[in-house]
Amino acid sequence: RSGRPDKPLATGDVRVSTARTAIGVAAVVCVVVSLSLGLRPGVLHLALVATGWAYNLGLKRTVLSWVPYAVCFGGLPMVVSLASRDERGPWWVVAAGALLGVGAHLVNAVPDLEDDRRTGVVGLPHRLGAARSVDLATVLLLAGTVVTVVAPAGGVHVGGVVTLGVCAALLAVGRVLPGRASFRAAMGIALVDVVALLLRS
């Protein structure tokens, strides 16, 4: 229905039974490896995996399609912190991760809006439309940048100022240039956010 007959299951290169077996094996391995991190981080990670499945099994077709992205992007740093330091980690990492996740969801969906509609997927980006999805994603990603730069202990440093400057420049370029420039600018801001989040955490 999406015009992608080249996919392995569609061409028959991979059998449906093989895909189902791989899913089952991956599920078992996921449980074992998650719990090997410890009880608290393991259970939290499995909850995030379940949230991702909830997206695939129906939430992506609703106005709440953004929720799994907020939960999983915000929760994954907590898994790492619980597993490595036995603490939840700073609140701003969770907040920045959630903002990044929702922004990424909106931007990622834009190129496939029409294909998704043909398969019955009408999530938040589809209801907003391409232009408003990119606009909202840009706002959320910039908010994530501000949180990452301002919130950590020690205050704003030179790297933070540079980060804000780069994101502001990307935003300006995306608004001035025609075509898909705003989409590319949002993707650029998302990349800067990821790097800043890794460096600050």
Accessible surface in RSA format (square Angstrom, percent):
REM  Atomic radii and reference values for relative SASA: ProtOr
REM  Chains: A
REM  Algorithm: Lee & Richards
REM  Probe-radius: 1.40
REM  Slices: 20
REM RES _ NUM      All-atoms   Total-Side   Main-Chain    Non-polar    All polar
REM                ABS   REL    ABS   REL    ABS   REL    ABS   REL    ABS   REL
RES ARG A   1   216.11  90.7 152.72  77.9  63.39 150.9  74.26 101.5 141.85  86.0
RES SER A   2    35.92  30.4  26.31  35.1   9.61  22.1  17.09  36.4  18.82  26.4
RES GLY A   3    61.29  75.6   0.00   N/A  61.29  75.6  39.13 107.4  22.16  49.6
RES ARG A   4   121.40  51.0 109.99  56.1  11.40  27.2  42.26  57.8  79.14  48.0
RES PRO A   5   100.82  73.5  89.72  81.8  11.10  40.3  94.61  78.1   6.21  38.6
RES ASP A   6    87.79  61.5  66.35  66.0  21.44  50.7  44.25 104.2  43.53  43.4
RES LYS A   7   102.39  50.0 101.71  62.4   0.68   1.6  53.45  48.1  48.94  52.1
RES PRO A   8    68.18  49.7  67.46  61.5   0.73   2.6  68.18  56.3   0.00   0.0
RES LEU A   9    94.64  52.7  76.72  54.9  17.92  45.0  76.89  54.0  17.75  47.8
RES ALA A  10    70.87  65.2  27.69  42.7  43.18  98.2  39.52  55.7  31.35  83.1
RES THR A  11    68.65  48.8  32.13  32.6  36.52  87.0  40.05  53.8  28.60  43.2
RES GLY A  12    50.01  61.7   0.00   N/A  50.01  61.7  28.79  79.0  21.21  47.5
RES ASP A  13   120.82  84.6  84.15  83.8  36.67  86.7  26.11  61.5  94.71  94.5
RES VAL A  14    55.08  36.2  50.57  45.8   4.50  10.8  53.40  46.4   1.67   4.5
RES ARG A  15   172.20  72.3 165.36  84.3   6.84  16.3  64.07  87.6 108.13  65.5
RES VAL A  16    80.96  53.3  76.83  69.6   4.13  10.0  76.83  66.8   4.13  11.2
RES SER A  17    63.45  53.6  57.76  77.1   5.69  13.1  49.24 104.9  14.21  19.9
RES THR A  18    64.66  46.0  59.28  60.1   5.38  12.8  54.43  73.1  10.23  15.5
RES ALA A  19    25.36  23.3  19.97  30.8   5.38  12.2  25.05  35.3   0.31   0.8
RES ARG A  20   171.83  72.1 162.16  82.7   9.67  23.0  54.60  74.6 117.23  71.0
RES THR A  21    88.65  63.1  78.87  80.0   9.78  23.3  62.02  83.3  26.64  40.3
RES ALA A  22    57.74  53.1  47.05  72.6  10.69  24.3  54.30  76.5   3.45   9.1
RES ILE A  23    90.43  51.5  86.70  64.6   3.73   9.0  89.61  64.5   0.81   2.2
RES GLY A  24    34.37  42.4   0.00   N/A  34.37  42.4  33.43  91.7   0.95   2.1
RES VAL A  25    89.48  58.9  85.68  77.6   3.81   9.2  88.58  77.0   0.90   2.4
RES ALA A  26    59.40  54.6  49.66  76.6   9.74  22.2  56.11  79.0   3.29   8.7
RES ALA A  27    52.97  48.7  44.04  68.0   8.93  20.3  52.19  73.5   0.78   2.1
RES VAL A  28    98.81  65.0  95.57  86.5   3.24   7.8  98.78  85.8   0.03   0.1
RES VAL A  29    79.11  52.1  77.21  69.9   1.89   4.6  79.11  68.7   0.00   0.0
RES CYS A  30    32.98  24.9  25.54  28.5   7.43  17.5  22.05  55.9  10.93  11.8
RES VAL A  31    66.29  43.6  66.29  60.0   0.00   0.0  66.29  57.6   0.00   0.0
RES VAL A  32    95.27  62.7  88.94  80.5   6.34  15.3  92.90  80.7   2.38   6.4
RES VAL A  33    84.54  55.6  83.67  75.7   0.86   2.1  84.54  73.5   0.00   0.0
RES SER A  34     2.78   2.4   1.47   2.0   1.31   3.0   1.28   2.7   1.50   2.1
RES LEU A  35    76.79  42.8  63.23  45.2  13.56  34.1  63.56  44.6  13.23  35.6
RES SER A  36    87.60  74.0  45.33  60.5  42.26  97.4  46.47  98.9  41.13  57.6
RES LEU A  37    78.19  43.5  58.96  42.2  19.23  48.3  63.35  44.5  14.84  39.9
RES GLY A  38    29.11  35.9   0.00   N/A  29.11  35.9  29.07  79.8   0.03   0.1
RES LEU A  39   134.85  75.1 122.71  87.8  12.14  30.5 124.81  87.7  10.04  27.0
RES ARG A  40   130.18  54.7 121.27  61.8   8.90  21.2  65.34  89.3  64.83  39.3
RES PRO A  41     8.21   6.0   8.21   7.5   0.00   0.0   8.21   6.8   0.00   0.0
RES GLY A  42     0.00   0.0   0.00   N/A   0.00   0.0   0.00   0.0   0.00   0.0
RES VAL A  43    80.71  53.1  79.69  72.1   1.02   2.5  79.97  69.5   0.73   2.0
RES LEU A  44    42.88  23.9  39.52  28.3   3.36   8.4  42.58  29.9   0.30   0.8
RES HIS A  45    47.19  25.8  47.19  32.8   0.00   0.0  23.12  23.8  24.07  28.0
RES LEU A  46    43.78  24.4  38.95  27.9   4.83  12.1  39.27  27.6   4.51  12.1
RES ALA A  47    49.06  45.1  39.59  61.1   9.47  21.5  46.76  65.9   2.30   6.1
RES LEU A  48    13.20   7.4  11.39   8.1   1.81   4.6  11.73   8.2   1.47   4.0
RES VAL A  49    50.42  33.2  42.80  38.8   7.62  18.4  49.54  43.0   0.88   2.4
RES ALA A  50    59.48  54.7  49.76  76.8   9.73  22.1  54.51  76.8   4.97  13.2
RES THR A  51    28.64  20.4  24.33  24.7   4.31  10.3  12.75  17.1  15.89  24.0
RES GLY A  52    27.09  33.4   0.00   N/A  27.09  33.4  26.06  71.5   1.03   2.3
RES TRP A  53   116.44  46.7 115.48  55.9   0.96   2.3  94.14  50.2  22.30  36.2
RES ALA A  54    40.41  37.2  30.91  47.7   9.50  21.6  37.54  52.9   2.87   7.6
RES TYR A  55    41.73  19.5  41.73  23.7   0.00   0.0  21.53  16.2  20.20  24.9
RES ASN A  56    81.78  56.4  71.03  68.6  10.74  25.9  13.68  32.9  68.10  65.8
RES LEU A  57   137.55  76.6 104.93  75.1  32.63  82.0 108.10  75.9  29.45  79.3
RES GLY A  58    24.30  30.0   0.00   N/A  24.30  30.0  22.13  60.7   2.17   4.9
RES LEU A  59    49.11  27.3  47.04  33.6   2.07   5.2  47.32  33.2   1.79   4.8
RES LYS A  60    50.61  24.7  49.69  30.5   0.92   2.2   6.31   5.7  44.30  47.2
RES ARG A  61   104.90  44.0  94.80  48.3  10.09  24.0  36.60  50.0  68.30  41.4
RES THR A  62    49.79  35.4  49.42  50.1   0.37   0.9  49.79  66.9   0.00   0.0
RES VAL A  63    73.81  48.6  72.97  66.1   0.84   2.0  72.97  63.4   0.84   2.3
RES LEU A  64    85.59  47.7  85.59  61.2   0.00   0.0  85.59  60.1   0.00   0.0
RES SER A  65     0.56   0.5   0.56   0.8   0.00   0.0   0.56   1.2   0.00   0.0
RES TRP A  66    89.75  36.0  89.75  43.4   0.00   0.0  79.39  42.3  10.35  16.8
RES VAL A  67    42.97  28.3  42.97  38.9   0.00   0.0  42.97  37.3   0.00   0.0
RES PRO A  68     4.00   2.9   3.34   3.0   0.65   2.4   3.64   3.0   0.36   2.2
RES TYR A  69    49.22  23.0  47.17  26.8   2.04   5.3  28.43  21.4  20.79  25.6
RES ALA A  70    16.36  15.0  13.56  20.9   2.80   6.4  14.01  19.7   2.35   6.2
RES VAL A  71    64.87  42.7  55.56  50.3   9.31  22.4  62.87  54.6   2.00   5.4
RES CYS A  72    29.33  22.2  27.48  30.6   1.85   4.3  20.22  51.2   9.11   9.8
RES PHE A  73    77.78  38.9  69.15  42.8   8.63  22.5  73.95  44.8   3.83  11.0
RES GLY A  74     1.70   2.1   0.00   N/A   1.70   2.1   1.70   4.7   0.00   0.0
RES GLY A  75     7.74   9.5   0.00   N/A   7.74   9.5   6.77  18.6   0.96   2.2
RES LEU A  76    90.45  50.4  90.45  64.7   0.00   0.0  90.45  63.5   0.00   0.0
RES PRO A  77    34.27  25.0  25.16  22.9   9.11  33.1  30.38  25.1   3.89  24.2
RES MET A  78    42.63  22.1  42.52  28.1   0.11   0.3  25.97  22.1  16.66  22.1
RES VAL A  79     5.18   3.4   5.18   4.7   0.00   0.0   5.18   4.5   0.00   0.0
RES VAL A  80    92.03  60.6  88.35  80.0   3.68   8.9  91.78  79.7   0.25   0.7
RES SER A  81     4.87   4.1   4.18   5.6   0.69   1.6   4.75  10.1   0.13   0.2
RES LEU A  82    14.26   7.9   8.62   6.2   5.65  14.2   8.62   6.1   5.65  15.2
RES ALA A  83    42.54  39.1  12.34  19.0  30.20  68.7  13.32  18.8  29.22  77.4
RES SER A  84    77.50  65.5  37.55  50.1  39.95  92.0  45.38  96.6  32.12  45.0
RES ARG A  85   133.70  56.1 108.52  55.3  25.17  59.9  60.63  82.9  73.07  44.3
RES ASP A  86   103.00  72.1  88.34  87.9  14.66  34.7  30.87  72.7  72.12  71.9
RES GLU A  87    88.41  50.8  83.66  63.3   4.75  11.3  28.54  55.2  59.87  48.9
RES ARG A  88   167.14  70.2 160.69  81.9   6.45  15.4  35.75  48.9 131.39  79.6
RES GLY A  89    26.57  32.8   0.00   N/A  26.57  32.8   7.01  19.2  19.55  43.8
RES PRO A  90    57.22  41.7  44.92  40.9  12.30  44.7  55.81  46.1   1.41   8.8
RES TRP A  91   169.02  67.8 158.82  76.9  10.19  23.9 140.25  74.8  28.77  46.7
RES TRP A  92    16.20   6.5  16.20   7.8   0.00   0.0   9.48   5.1   6.73  10.9
RES VAL A  93    10.66   7.0  10.66   9.6   0.00   0.0  10.66   9.3   0.00   0.0
RES VAL A  94    45.38  29.9  45.38  41.1   0.00   0.0  45.38  39.4   0.00   0.0
RES ALA A  95    31.53  29.0  23.66  36.5   7.86  17.9  31.03  43.7   0.49   1.3
RES ALA A  96     3.35   3.1   2.28   3.5   1.07   2.4   2.28   3.2   1.07   2.8
RES GLY A  97     1.58   1.9   0.00   N/A   1.58   1.9   1.58   4.3   0.00   0.0
RES ALA A  98    25.36  23.3  25.05  38.7   0.30   0.7  25.36  35.7   0.00   0.0
RES LEU A  99    43.02  24.0  42.36  30.3   0.66   1.7  42.96  30.2   0.06   0.2
RES LEU A 100    13.04   7.3  13.04   9.3   0.00   0.0  13.04   9.2   0.00   0.0
RES GLY A 101     0.00   0.0   0.00   N/A   0.00   0.0   0.00   0.0   0.00   0.0
RES VAL A 102    16.12  10.6  16.12  14.6   0.00   0.0  16.12  14.0   0.00   0.0
RES GLY A 103     0.00   0.0   0.00   N/A   0.00   0.0   0.00   0.0   0.00   0.0
RES ALA A 104    27.05  24.9  23.39  36.1   3.66   8.3  26.44  37.2   0.61   1.6
RES HIS A 105     4.71   2.6   4.47   3.1   0.24   0.6   2.34   2.4   2.37   2.8
RES LEU A 106     0.00   0.0   0.00   0.0   0.00   0.0   0.00   0.0   0.00   0.0
RES VAL A 107     1.21   0.8   1.21   1.1   0.00   0.0   1.21   1.1   0.00   0.0
RES ASN A 108    96.55  66.6  91.10  88.0   5.45  13.1  16.72  40.2  79.83  77.2
RES ALA A 109    11.18  10.3   6.94  10.7   4.24   9.6  11.17  15.7   0.01   0.0
RES VAL A 110    17.64  11.6   9.99   9.0   7.65  18.4   9.99   8.7   7.65  20.7
RES PRO A 111    69.98  51.0  35.78  32.6  34.20 124.3  41.16  34.0  28.82 179.1
RES ASP A 112    65.74  46.0  65.13  64.8   0.60   1.4   9.86  23.2  55.88  55.7
RES LEU A 113    11.73   6.5  10.97   7.8   0.76   1.9  10.97   7.7   0.76   2.0
RES GLU A 114   107.65  61.8 105.38  79.7   2.27   5.4  54.49 105.4  53.16  43.4
RES ASP A 115    43.46  30.4  42.44  42.2   1.02   2.4   7.97  18.8  35.49  35.4
RES ASP A 116    35.67  25.0  35.35  35.2   0.33   0.8   0.77   1.8  34.91  34.8
RES ARG A 117    91.14  38.3  74.70  38.1  16.43  39.1  40.52  55.4  50.62  30.7
RES ARG A 118   130.62  54.8 107.16  54.6  23.46  55.8  60.91  83.2  69.71  42.3
RES THR A 119    41.63  29.6  31.80  32.2   9.83  23.4  28.75  38.6  12.88  19.5
RES GLY A 120    41.35  51.0   0.00   N/A  41.35  51.0  30.60  84.0  10.75  24.1
RES VAL A 121    12.06   7.9  12.06  10.9   0.00   0.0  12.06  10.5   0.00   0.0
RES VAL A 122    57.92  38.1  57.92  52.4   0.00   0.0  57.92  50.3   0.00   0.0
RES GLY A 123     0.29   0.4   0.00   N/A   0.29   0.4   0.29   0.8   0.00   0.0
RES LEU A 124    28.55  15.9  28.55  20.4   0.00   0.0  28.55  20.0   0.00   0.0
RES PRO A 125     0.03   0.0   0.03   0.0   0.00   0.0   0.03   0.0   0.00   0.0
RES HIS A 126    12.02   6.6   4.87   3.4   7.14  18.3   4.87   5.0   7.14   8.3
RES ARG A 127   121.19  50.9  93.10  47.5  28.09  66.9  36.75  50.2  84.45  51.2
RES LEU A 128    40.55  22.6  35.79  25.6   4.76  12.0  35.98  25.3   4.58  12.3
RES GLY A 129    22.15  27.3   0.00   N/A  22.15  27.3  22.10  60.6   0.05   0.1
RES ALA A 130    46.18  42.5  40.20  62.0   5.98  13.6  40.31  56.8   5.86  15.5
RES ALA A 131    75.32  69.3  62.40  96.3  12.92  29.4  71.87 101.2   3.45   9.1
RES ARG A 132   146.31  61.4 143.78  73.3   2.53   6.0  56.87  77.7  89.45  54.2
RES SER A 133     0.00   0.0   0.00   0.0   0.00   0.0   0.00   0.0   0.00   0.0
RES VAL A 134     5.79   3.8   5.79   5.2   0.00   0.0   5.79   5.0   0.00   0.0
RES ASP A 135    57.13  40.0  57.03  56.8   0.10   0.2  21.03  49.5  36.10  36.0
RES LEU A 136    65.64  36.6  62.27  44.5   3.37   8.5  65.28  45.8   0.36   1.0
RES ALA A 137     0.00   0.0   0.00   0.0   0.00   0.0   0.00   0.0   0.00   0.0
RES THR A 138     5.01   3.6   5.01   5.1   0.00   0.0   2.53   3.4   2.48   3.7
RES VAL A 139    92.70  61.0  89.93  81.4   2.77   6.7  91.28  79.3   1.42   3.8
RES LEU A 140    34.46  19.2  34.46  24.7   0.00   0.0  34.46  24.2   0.00   0.0
RES LEU A 141     0.00   0.0   0.00   0.0   0.00   0.0   0.00   0.0   0.00   0.0
RES LEU A 142    39.16  21.8  38.94  27.9   0.22   0.6  39.06  27.4   0.10   0.3
RES ALA A 143    36.72  33.8  29.20  45.1   7.52  17.1  35.69  50.3   1.03   2.7
RES GLY A 144     1.75   2.2   0.00   N/A   1.75   2.2   1.72   4.7   0.03   0.1
RES THR A 145     0.23   0.2   0.22   0.2   0.00   0.0   0.23   0.3   0.00   0.0
RES VAL A 146    73.92  48.6  73.92  66.9   0.00   0.0  73.92  64.2   0.00   0.0
RES VAL A 147    30.44  20.0  27.39  24.8   3.05   7.3  30.44  26.4   0.00   0.0
RES THR A 148     1.77   1.3   1.77   1.8   0.00   0.0   0.02   0.0   1.75   2.6
RES VAL A 149     2.42   1.6   2.12   1.9   0.29   0.7   2.29   2.0   0.12   0.3
RES VAL A 150    78.27  51.5  69.08  62.5   9.19  22.1  69.08  60.0   9.19  24.9
RES ALA A 151    33.99  31.3   4.93   7.6  29.06  66.1  13.18  18.6  20.81  55.1
RES PRO A 152    11.43   8.3   8.35   7.6   3.08  11.2   8.42   7.0   3.01  18.7
RES ALA A 153   106.17  97.6  69.24 106.9  36.92  84.0  80.42 113.2  25.75  68.2
RES GLY A 154    83.17 102.6   0.00   N/A  83.17 102.6  42.44 116.5  40.73  91.2
RES GLY A 155    33.05  40.8   0.00   N/A  33.05  40.8  28.90  79.3   4.15   9.3
RES VAL A 156    73.74  48.5  42.68  38.6  31.06  74.8  42.73  37.1  31.02  84.1
RES HIS A 157    83.84  45.8  75.08  52.2   8.76  22.4  73.02  75.3  10.82  12.6
RES VAL A 158   121.18  79.7 118.21 107.0   2.97   7.2 119.81 104.1   1.37   3.7
RES GLY A 159    33.40  41.2   0.00   N/A  33.40  41.2  27.94  76.7   5.46  12.2
RES GLY A 160     3.77   4.7   0.00   N/A   3.77   4.7   3.75  10.3   0.03   0.1
RES VAL A 161    91.66  60.3  89.21  80.8   2.45   5.9  89.41  77.7   2.25   6.1
RES VAL A 162    86.64  57.0  80.33  72.7   6.31  15.2  86.07  74.8   0.57   1.5
RES THR A 163    21.20  15.1  18.77  19.0   2.43   5.8   2.45   3.3  18.75  28.4
RES LEU A 164    60.67  33.8  56.86  40.7   3.81   9.6  57.17  40.1   3.50   9.4
RES GLY A 165    40.13  49.5   0.00   N/A  40.13  49.5  34.24  94.0   5.89  13.2
RES VAL A 166    64.35  42.3  60.27  54.6   4.08   9.8  63.49  55.2   0.87   2.3
RES CYS A 167     0.84   0.6   0.84   0.9   0.00   0.0   0.84   2.1   0.00   0.0
RES ALA A 168    57.03  52.4  50.05  77.2   6.98  15.9  52.59  74.1   4.44  11.8
RES ALA A 169    55.98  51.5  47.24  72.9   8.74  19.9  55.39  78.0   0.59   1.6
RES LEU A 170    49.19  27.4  48.86  35.0   0.33   0.8  49.12  34.5   0.07   0.2
RES LEU A 171    55.58  31.0  55.21  39.5   0.37   0.9  55.38  38.9   0.20   0.5
RES ALA A 172    54.70  50.3  47.46  73.2   7.24  16.5  54.54  76.8   0.16   0.4
RES VAL A 173    75.44  49.6  73.00  66.1   2.43   5.9  75.41  65.5   0.02   0.1
RES GLY A 174     5.18   6.4   0.00   N/A   5.18   6.4   1.50   4.1   3.68   8.2
RES ARG A 175   122.18  51.3  91.17  46.5  31.00  73.8  55.38  75.7  66.79  40.5
RES VAL A 176   120.39  79.2  93.39  84.5  27.00  65.1  98.20  85.3  22.19  60.2
RES LEU A 177    97.14  54.1  88.85  63.6   8.30  20.9  88.86  62.4   8.28  22.3
RES PRO A 178   116.31  84.8  96.26  87.8  20.04  72.8 107.89  89.1   8.42  52.3
RES GLY A 179    75.09  92.6   0.00   N/A  75.09  92.6  42.10 115.5  33.00  73.9
RES ARG A 180   113.59  47.7 107.75  54.9   5.84  13.9  57.89  79.1  55.69  33.8
RES ALA A 181    11.36  10.4   6.72  10.4   4.64  10.5   9.41  13.2   1.95   5.2
RES SER A 182    30.67  25.9  28.14  37.6   2.53   5.8   9.41  20.0  21.26  29.8
RES PHE A 183    25.94  13.0  25.94  16.1   0.00   0.0  25.94  15.7   0.00   0.0
RES ARG A 184   152.18  63.9 143.18  73.0   9.00  21.4  59.50  81.3  92.68  56.2
RES ALA A 185     8.63   7.9   4.85   7.5   3.78   8.6   7.97  11.2   0.66   1.7
RES ALA A 186     0.01   0.0   0.00   0.0   0.01   0.0   0.00   0.0   0.01   0.0
RES MET A 187    93.78  48.6  88.68  58.7   5.10  12.1  84.19  71.6   9.59  12.7
RES GLY A 188    19.69  24.3   0.00   N/A  19.69  24.3  18.42  50.6   1.26   2.8
RES ILE A 189     0.00   0.0   0.00   0.0   0.00   0.0   0.00   0.0   0.00   0.0
RES ALA A 190    15.24  14.0  15.15  23.4   0.09   0.2  15.24  21.5   0.00   0.0
RES LEU A 191   119.76  66.7 115.84  82.9   3.91   9.8 119.30  83.8   0.46   1.2
RES VAL A 192    30.30  19.9  27.90  25.3   2.40   5.8  30.04  26.1   0.26   0.7
RES ASP A 193     4.66   3.3   4.10   4.1   0.56   1.3   4.01   9.4   0.65   0.6
RES VAL A 194    59.79  39.3  59.28  53.7   0.51   1.2  59.67  51.8   0.12   0.3
RES VAL A 195    72.75  47.9  72.10  65.3   0.65   1.6  72.72  63.2   0.03   0.1
RES ALA A 196     8.04   7.4   3.88   6.0   4.15   9.4   7.76  10.9   0.27   0.7
RES LEU A 197    21.75  12.1  21.75  15.6   0.00   0.0  21.75  15.3   0.00   0.0
RES LEU A 198   129.22  72.0 111.79  80.0  17.43  43.8 112.07  78.7  17.15  46.1
RES LEU A 199   146.14  81.4 113.97  81.5  32.17  80.9 116.84  82.1  29.30  78.9
RES ARG A 200    56.63  23.8  33.08  16.9  23.56  56.1  16.93  23.1  39.70  24.1
RES SER A 201    80.99  68.4  24.49  32.7  56.50 130.2  32.47  69.1  48.53  68.0
END  Absolute sums over single chains surface
CHAIN  1 A    11267.8       9264.2       2003.5       8079.8       3188.0
END  Absolute sums over all chains
TOTAL         11267.8       9264.2       2003.5       8079.8       3188.0
